[in-house]
């Protein structure tokens, strides 16, 4: 039971900061926060993603490129150009690494105002940090695993953020339903997004990229991350950039 609770806690905490901080803040700037809160989010992203830590700069730039070039040869992770999901994610990783290490030229429109804490990113992305978290995860399994099959979940802890990315960037471009006609293959993967905290409303998001609420088009589309953002706004932790929450479906 402890292992399953651990996996669920890692899954949803890491996913929240990927959706809230890396995606909606770094890439789309759908809300504002103080610089102190921003730094706090960097640290919490490291704690919750651990061995899977993603740079806000690398993620933000790459995701903006995904929107600009969706399903073209310049898209860093379109399933149209790979034989399988693993090949797509490997290509994604290489593009991400090149952006973070400044090995490719990136147009200024993709980097403008993307949060960047270079020193912390260097530490959190280092092999020392990733090894520390890998050892910590393994130690947890050593002390709390009660059945052999639970050890099969250990690789998931090492690769959780890439798995999150694969679910959306591969499956949400292949399966699901659409509310809007868009110029790419994005789809809403679930009617109620219990797994990805709103990220699976991918077709909605591609139609209204700057909108902080990814759901809300149909009655069953509840964006859990957005609901948490509303609470954080009430607590004056963030300030949402108001984009119309009422949209019409284009079938």
C-alpha positions as YAML, in Angstrom:
chain: A
units: angstrom
residues:
- id: 1
  name: UNK
  ca: [0.00, 0.00, 0.00]
- id: 2
  name: UNK
  ca: [2.84, 2.42, 0.84]
- id: 3
  name: UNK
  ca: [4.34, 1.95, -2.64]
- id: 4
  name: UNK
  ca: [1.05, 2.69, -4.40]
- id: 5
  name: UNK
  ca: [0.51, 5.81, -2.27]
- id: 6
  name: UNK
  ca: [4.08, 6.89, -3.08]
- id: 7
  name: UNK
  ca: [3.56, 6.44, -6.83]
- id: 8
  name: UNK
  ca: [0.26, 8.34, -6.77]
- id: 9
  name: UNK
  ca: [1.79, 11.17, -4.72]
- id: 10
  name: UNK
  ca: [4.74, 11.47, -7.11]
- id: 11
  name: UNK
  ca: [2.48, 11.26, -10.16]
- id: 12
  name: UNK
  ca: [0.10, 14.03, -9.20]
- id: 13
  name: UNK
  ca: [2.52, 16.37, -7.42]
- id: 14
  name: UNK
  ca: [5.03, 16.27, -10.29]
- id: 15
  name: UNK
  ca: [2.22, 16.58, -12.82]
- id: 16
  name: UNK
  ca: [0.76, 19.58, -11.02]
- id: 17
  name: UNK
  ca: [3.99, 21.57, -11.18]
- id: 18
  name: UNK
  ca: [4.53, 20.54, -14.78]
- id: 19
  name: UNK
  ca: [1.04, 21.79, -15.68]
- id: 20
  name: UNK
  ca: [0.87, 24.78, -13.34]
- id: 21
  name: UNK
  ca: [4.43, 26.10, -13.41]
- id: 22
  name: UNK
  ca: [6.14, 24.80, -16.53]
- id: 23
  name: UNK
  ca: [3.18, 24.78, -18.90]
- id: 24
  name: UNK
  ca: [0.70, 27.48, -17.89]
- id: 25
  name: UNK
  ca: [3.23, 29.87, -16.37]
- id: 26
  name: UNK
  ca: [6.56, 29.39, -18.15]
- id: 27
  name: UNK
  ca: [5.22, 28.61, -21.62]
- id: 28
  name: UNK
  ca: [1.93, 30.54, -21.74]
- id: 29
  name: UNK
  ca: [2.15, 33.09, -18.91]
- id: 30
  name: UNK
  ca: [-1.53, 32.57, -18.17]
- id: 31
  name: UNK
  ca: [-1.04, 34.01, -14.68]
- id: 32
  name: UNK
  ca: [1.37, 36.22, -12.76]
- id: 33
  name: UNK
  ca: [3.26, 35.63, -9.53]
- id: 34
  name: UNK
  ca: [5.94, 37.38, -7.53]
- id: 35
  name: UNK
  ca: [9.61, 36.60, -8.16]
- id: 36
  name: UNK
  ca: [9.85, 35.04, -4.70]
- id: 37
  name: UNK
  ca: [6.91, 32.74, -5.46]
- id: 38
  name: UNK
  ca: [8.47, 31.93, -8.83]
- id: 39
  name: UNK
  ca: [11.70, 30.82, -7.12]
- id: 40
  name: UNK
  ca: [9.65, 28.77, -4.66]
- id: 41
  name: UNK
  ca: [8.00, 27.02, -7.62]
- id: 42
  name: UNK
  ca: [11.40, 26.19, -9.09]
- id: 43
  name: UNK
  ca: [12.32, 24.43, -5.85]
- id: 44
  name: UNK
  ca: [8.98, 22.65, -5.55]
- id: 45
  name: UNK
  ca: [9.27, 21.47, -9.14]
- id: 46
  name: UNK
  ca: [12.63, 19.95, -8.27]
- id: 47
  name: UNK
  ca: [11.24, 18.28, -5.15]
- id: 48
  name: UNK
  ca: [8.15, 16.86, -6.85]
- id: 49
  name: UNK
  ca: [9.79, 15.86, -10.15]
- id: 50
  name: UNK
  ca: [13.04, 14.74, -8.56]
- id: 51
  name: UNK
  ca: [14.96, 12.53, -10.96]
- id: 52
  name: UNK
  ca: [12.70, 13.78, -13.77]
- id: 53
  name: UNK
  ca: [13.29, 17.50, -13.19]
- id: 54
  name: UNK
  ca: [12.49, 19.67, -16.22]
- id: 55
  name: UNK
  ca: [13.87, 23.17, -16.74]
- id: 56
  name: UNK
  ca: [11.20, 25.87, -16.94]
- id: 57
  name: UNK
  ca: [13.27, 27.54, -19.66]
- id: 58
  name: UNK
  ca: [13.72, 24.37, -21.72]
- id: 59
  name: UNK
  ca: [10.10, 23.29, -21.30]
- id: 60
  name: UNK
  ca: [8.69, 26.77, -21.94]
- id: 61
  name: UNK
  ca: [10.68, 27.36, -25.12]
- id: 62
  name: UNK
  ca: [10.05, 23.89, -26.52]
- id: 63
  name: UNK
  ca: [6.33, 24.06, -25.80]
- id: 64
  name: UNK
  ca: [6.00, 27.42, -27.54]
- id: 65
  name: UNK
  ca: [7.69, 25.84, -30.56]
- id: 66
  name: UNK
  ca: [5.20, 22.98, -30.39]
- id: 67
  name: UNK
  ca: [2.30, 25.40, -30.67]
- id: 68
  name: UNK
  ca: [3.92, 27.43, -33.43]
- id: 69
  name: UNK
  ca: [4.85, 24.39, -35.55]
- id: 70
  name: UNK
  ca: [2.27, 21.82, -34.44]
- id: 71
  name: UNK
  ca: [2.38, 18.66, -36.57]
- id: 72
  name: UNK
  ca: [4.99, 20.01, -38.98]
- id: 73
  name: UNK
  ca: [8.58, 18.85, -39.37]
- id: 74
  name: UNK
  ca: [9.65, 21.65, -37.01]
- id: 75
  name: UNK
  ca: [7.42, 20.43, -34.18]
- id: 76
  name: UNK
  ca: [9.71, 19.05, -31.42]
- id: 77
  name: UNK
  ca: [7.24, 16.27, -30.59]
- id: 78
  name: UNK
  ca: [4.67, 15.48, -33.25]
- id: 79
  name: UNK
  ca: [3.70, 11.78, -33.52]
- id: 80
  name: UNK
  ca: [3.46, 12.19, -37.30]
- id: 81
  name: UNK
  ca: [7.22, 11.84, -37.70]
- id: 82
  name: UNK
  ca: [8.07, 8.88, -35.46]
- id: 83
  name: UNK
  ca: [7.27, 5.18, -35.62]
- id: 84
  name: UNK
  ca: [6.37, 4.90, -31.95]
- id: 85
  name: UNK
  ca: [5.99, 6.89, -28.75]
- id: 86
  name: UNK
  ca: [9.45, 6.04, -27.44]
- id: 87
  name: UNK
  ca: [11.13, 7.30, -30.63]
- id: 88
  name: UNK
  ca: [9.13, 10.52, -30.37]
- id: 89
  name: UNK
  ca: [10.14, 11.05, -26.74]
- id: 90
  name: UNK
  ca: [13.81, 10.41, -27.52]
- id: 91
  name: UNK
  ca: [13.63, 13.05, -30.25]
- id: 92
  name: UNK
  ca: [11.88, 15.35, -27.78]
- id: 93
  name: UNK
  ca: [14.63, 14.83, -25.21]
- id: 94
  name: UNK
  ca: [17.35, 15.68, -27.74]
- id: 95
  name: UNK
  ca: [15.54, 18.87, -28.73]
- id: 96
  name: UNK
  ca: [14.98, 19.82, -25.09]
- id: 97
  name: UNK
  ca: [18.64, 19.19, -24.21]
- id: 98
  name: UNK
  ca: [19.82, 21.27, -27.16]
- id: 99
  name: UNK
  ca: [17.63, 24.18, -26.06]
- id: 100
  name: UNK
  ca: [18.75, 24.02, -22.42]
- id: 101
  name: UNK
  ca: [22.43, 23.79, -23.38]
- id: 102
  name: UNK
  ca: [22.06, 26.59, -25.97]
- id: 103
  name: UNK
  ca: [23.25, 24.31, -28.78]
- id: 104
  name: UNK
  ca: [20.59, 25.53, -31.20]
- id: 105
  name: UNK
  ca: [19.52, 29.02, -32.21]
- id: 106
  name: UNK
  ca: [16.06, 29.87, -30.90]
- id: 107
  name: UNK
  ca: [14.05, 32.83, -32.16]
- id: 108
  name: UNK
  ca: [13.52, 35.50, -29.52]
- id: 109
  name: UNK
  ca: [9.74, 35.14, -29.71]
- id: 110
  name: UNK
  ca: [10.09, 31.69, -28.13]
- id: 111
  name: UNK
  ca: [12.33, 32.86, -25.28]
- id: 112
  name: UNK
  ca: [10.72, 36.18, -24.35]
- id: 113
  name: UNK
  ca: [9.89, 36.34, -20.63]
- id: 114
  name: UNK
  ca: [10.36, 32.60, -20.10]
- id: 115
  name: UNK
  ca: [11.46, 32.23, -16.44]
- id: 116
  name: UNK
  ca: [15.05, 31.13, -16.10]
- id: 117
  name: UNK
  ca: [17.12, 30.39, -13.01]
- id: 118
  name: UNK
  ca: [20.31, 29.17, -14.64]
- id: 119
  name: UNK
  ca: [22.23, 28.26, -11.49]
- id: 120
  name: UNK
  ca: [19.39, 26.27, -9.99]
- id: 121
  name: UNK
  ca: [18.62, 24.56, -13.32]
- id: 122
  name: UNK
  ca: [22.24, 23.48, -13.59]
- id: 123
  name: UNK
  ca: [22.09, 21.95, -10.10]
- id: 124
  name: UNK
  ca: [18.62, 20.39, -10.40]
- id: 125
  name: UNK
  ca: [19.39, 18.93, -13.85]
- id: 126
  name: UNK
  ca: [22.80, 17.58, -12.85]
- id: 127
  name: UNK
  ca: [23.54, 13.89, -12.68]
- id: 128
  name: UNK
  ca: [24.35, 14.34, -8.99]
- id: 129
  name: UNK
  ca: [20.81, 15.54, -8.34]
- id: 130
  name: UNK
  ca: [19.22, 12.86, -10.51]
- id: 131
  name: UNK
  ca: [21.34, 10.16, -8.88]
- id: 132
  name: UNK
  ca: [20.37, 11.41, -5.42]
- id: 133
  name: UNK
  ca: [16.68, 11.12, -6.23]
- id: 134
  name: UNK
  ca: [17.17, 7.75, -7.93]
- id: 135
  name: UNK
  ca: [18.87, 6.39, -4.83]
- id: 136
  name: UNK
  ca: [16.14, 7.89, -2.62]
- id: 137
  name: UNK
  ca: [13.38, 6.27, -4.69]
- id: 138
  name: UNK
  ca: [15.17, 2.91, -4.66]
- id: 139
  name: UNK
  ca: [15.69, 3.11, -0.89]
- id: 140
  name: UNK
  ca: [11.98, 3.79, -0.41]
- id: 141
  name: UNK
  ca: [11.13, 0.68, -2.40]
- id: 142
  name: UNK
  ca: [13.70, -1.34, -0.45]
- id: 143
  name: UNK
  ca: [12.10, -0.46, 2.88]
- id: 144
  name: UNK
  ca: [8.42, -0.42, 1.89]
- id: 145
  name: UNK
  ca: [7.88, -2.82, -1.02]
- id: 146
  name: UNK
  ca: [5.92, -5.84, 0.20]
- id: 147
  name: UNK
  ca: [5.61, -7.82, -3.05]
- id: 148
  name: UNK
  ca: [7.88, -8.51, -6.00]
- id: 149
  name: UNK
  ca: [5.52, -6.89, -8.52]
- id: 150
  name: UNK
  ca: [5.80, -3.54, -6.76]
- id: 151
  name: UNK
  ca: [9.40, -3.30, -7.94]
- id: 152
  name: UNK
  ca: [8.07, -3.14, -11.50]
- id: 153
  name: UNK
  ca: [6.85, 0.36, -10.62]
- id: 154
  name: UNK
  ca: [10.33, 1.62, -9.74]
- id: 155
  name: UNK
  ca: [11.26, 2.57, -13.34]
- id: 156
  name: UNK
  ca: [8.11, 4.70, -13.43]
- id: 157
  name: UNK
  ca: [9.57, 6.88, -10.64]
- id: 158
  name: UNK
  ca: [12.73, 7.43, -12.72]
- id: 159
  name: UNK
  ca: [10.81, 8.36, -15.88]
- id: 160
  name: UNK
  ca: [7.57, 9.91, -14.66]
- id: 161
  name: UNK
  ca: [7.86, 13.33, -16.37]
- id: 162
  name: UNK
  ca: [8.64, 11.75, -19.78]
- id: 163
  name: UNK
  ca: [5.65, 9.44, -19.28]
- id: 164
  name: UNK
  ca: [3.46, 12.48, -18.62]
- id: 165
  name: UNK
  ca: [4.75, 14.05, -21.83]
- id: 166
  name: UNK
  ca: [4.24, 10.88, -23.85]
- id: 167
  name: UNK
  ca: [0.60, 10.52, -22.77]
- id: 168
  name: UNK
  ca: [-0.25, 13.99, -24.09]
- id: 169
  name: UNK
  ca: [2.15, 14.40, -27.00]
- id: 170
  name: UNK
  ca: [1.53, 10.94, -28.45]
- id: 171
  name: UNK
  ca: [-1.88, 9.66, -27.35]
- id: 172
  name: UNK
  ca: [-3.68, 13.04, -27.24]
- id: 173
  name: UNK
  ca: [-2.72, 13.56, -30.88]
- id: 174
  name: UNK
  ca: [-4.05, 10.13, -31.87]
- id: 175
  name: UNK
  ca: [-7.07, 9.31, -29.73]
- id: 176
  name: UNK
  ca: [-10.01, 11.13, -28.23]
- id: 177
  name: UNK
  ca: [-12.59, 13.68, -29.36]
- id: 178
  name: UNK
  ca: [-12.49, 17.27, -30.60]
- id: 179
  name: UNK
  ca: [-14.47, 20.35, -29.67]
- id: 180
  name: UNK
  ca: [-12.72, 22.62, -32.16]
- id: 181
  name: UNK
  ca: [-11.44, 22.52, -35.70]
- id: 182
  name: UNK
  ca: [-7.73, 23.27, -35.51]
- id: 183
  name: UNK
  ca: [-4.84, 22.96, -37.94]
- id: 184
  name: UNK
  ca: [-3.27, 20.03, -36.07]
- id: 185
  name: UNK
  ca: [-4.25, 16.61, -34.72]
- id: 186
  name: UNK
  ca: [-4.77, 17.60, -31.06]
- id: 187
  name: UNK
  ca: [-7.63, 15.84, -29.29]
- id: 188
  name: UNK
  ca: [-9.23, 15.72, -25.86]
- id: 189
  name: UNK
  ca: [-8.05, 12.38, -24.53]
- id: 190
  name: UNK
  ca: [-10.62, 11.97, -21.72]
- id: 191
  name: UNK
  ca: [-14.14, 13.26, -21.15]
- id: 192
  name: UNK
  ca: [-13.24, 13.78, -17.50]
- id: 193
  name: UNK
  ca: [-9.49, 14.14, -17.08]
- id: 194
  name: UNK
  ca: [-8.89, 12.16, -13.91]
- id: 195
  name: UNK
  ca: [-5.36, 11.16, -14.98]
- id: 196
  name: UNK
  ca: [-3.64, 14.33, -16.25]
- id: 197
  name: UNK
  ca: [-5.25, 17.12, -14.16]
- id: 198
  name: UNK
  ca: [-6.61, 18.98, -17.19]
- id: 199
  name: UNK
  ca: [-3.68, 18.49, -19.55]
- id: 200
  name: UNK
  ca: [-5.62, 15.87, -21.52]
- id: 201
  name: UNK
  ca: [-8.05, 18.54, -22.82]
- id: 202
  name: UNK
  ca: [-5.48, 19.04, -25.53]
- id: 203
  name: UNK
  ca: [-7.78, 20.09, -28.36]
- id: 204
  name: UNK
  ca: [-9.31, 22.80, -26.17]
- id: 205
  name: UNK
  ca: [-5.84, 24.01, -25.27]
- id: 206
  name: UNK
  ca: [-4.59, 24.14, -28.86]
- id: 207
  name: UNK
  ca: [-7.61, 26.25, -29.80]
- id: 208
  name: UNK
  ca: [-7.17, 28.66, -26.88]
- id: 209
  name: UNK
  ca: [-3.49, 28.46, -25.92]
- id: 210
  name: UNK
  ca: [-3.46, 31.40, -23.51]
- id: 211
  name: UNK
  ca: [-6.60, 30.40, -21.64]
- id: 212
  name: UNK
  ca: [-5.75, 29.21, -18.09]
- id: 213
  name: UNK
  ca: [-8.73, 26.83, -18.00]
- id: 214
  name: UNK
  ca: [-8.16, 23.91, -20.36]
- id: 215
  name: UNK
  ca: [-11.60, 22.47, -19.67]
- id: 216
  name: UNK
  ca: [-14.99, 24.07, -19.34]
- id: 217
  name: UNK
  ca: [-16.18, 23.69, -22.93]
- id: 218
  name: UNK
  ca: [-18.50, 20.78, -22.08]
- id: 219
  name: UNK
  ca: [-20.07, 20.20, -18.67]
- id: 220
  name: UNK
  ca: [-17.88, 17.18, -17.91]
- id: 221
  name: UNK
  ca: [-14.58, 18.90, -18.75]
- id: 222
  name: UNK
  ca: [-13.32, 19.77, -15.28]
- id: 223
  name: UNK
  ca: [-9.74, 21.06, -15.23]
- id: 224
  name: UNK
  ca: [-8.43, 20.16, -11.77]
- id: 225
  name: UNK
  ca: [-5.28, 22.26, -12.10]
- id: 226
  name: UNK
  ca: [-7.37, 25.30, -12.96]
- id: 227
  name: UNK
  ca: [-9.54, 24.76, -9.90]
- id: 228
  name: UNK
  ca: [-6.39, 24.82, -7.75]
- id: 229
  name: UNK
  ca: [-5.30, 27.98, -9.57]
- id: 230
  name: UNK
  ca: [-8.60, 29.65, -8.65]
- id: 231
  name: UNK
  ca: [-7.92, 28.83, -5.00]
- id: 232
  name: UNK
  ca: [-4.37, 30.19, -5.25]
- id: 233
  name: UNK
  ca: [-5.75, 33.39, -6.75]
- id: 234
  name: UNK
  ca: [-8.21, 33.76, -3.85]
- id: 235
  name: UNK
  ca: [-5.24, 33.34, -1.50]
- id: 236
  name: UNK
  ca: [-3.44, 36.07, -3.52]
- id: 237
  name: UNK
  ca: [-0.57, 33.74, -4.44]
- id: 238
  name: UNK
  ca: [-1.13, 34.25, -8.18]
- id: 239
  name: UNK
  ca: [-3.11, 36.58, -10.44]
- id: 240
  name: UNK
  ca: [-4.81, 34.96, -13.41]
- id: 241
  name: UNK
  ca: [-4.63, 36.65, -16.79]
- id: 242
  name: UNK
  ca: [-8.29, 36.82, -17.63]
- id: 243
  name: UNK
  ca: [-9.18, 35.16, -20.91]
- id: 244
  name: UNK
  ca: [-12.84, 34.51, -21.59]
- id: 245
  name: UNK
  ca: [-13.95, 31.36, -19.84]
- id: 246
  name: UNK
  ca: [-16.98, 31.11, -22.13]
- id: 247
  name: UNK
  ca: [-16.15, 29.60, -25.50]
- id: 248
  name: UNK
  ca: [-18.29, 28.14, -28.22]
- id: 249
  name: UNK
  ca: [-17.65, 24.75, -29.72]
- id: 250
  name: UNK
  ca: [-16.83, 24.62, -33.41]
- id: 251
  name: UNK
  ca: [-17.86, 21.16, -34.49]
...
